[in-house]
């Protein structure tokens, strides 16, 4: 499949917590891939698309992403729901922090992407 994204995504499969506005508890999820333009997450629950218009995602103890996104696609299996999200509200400083997070926590992912296709 051809890559149609203008910004790269890094596959990290990182456990995280999704915090939805007005929800009592965070929802455990897995960030399958992430980049400055969007994210793919999987979780056990099926959510309405509009909950992603304002959310926080705790990727680690020192990095929480505060953003809004639209659901580009949704796939459901018997075990999980996978959402492909495109950011439509995210601060520039947070976009750059995503790259820093990958560099700090997943340097091998950057190396693989750098040499991909070589």
Secondary structure, 3 states (H helix, E strand, C coil): CCCCCCCCCEEEEEEEEEEECCCCCCEEEEEEEEECCEEEEEECCCCCHHHHHCEEEEEECCEEEEEEEEEEEEEECCCCEEEEEEEEECCHHHHHHHHHHHHHHCHHHHHHHHHCCC
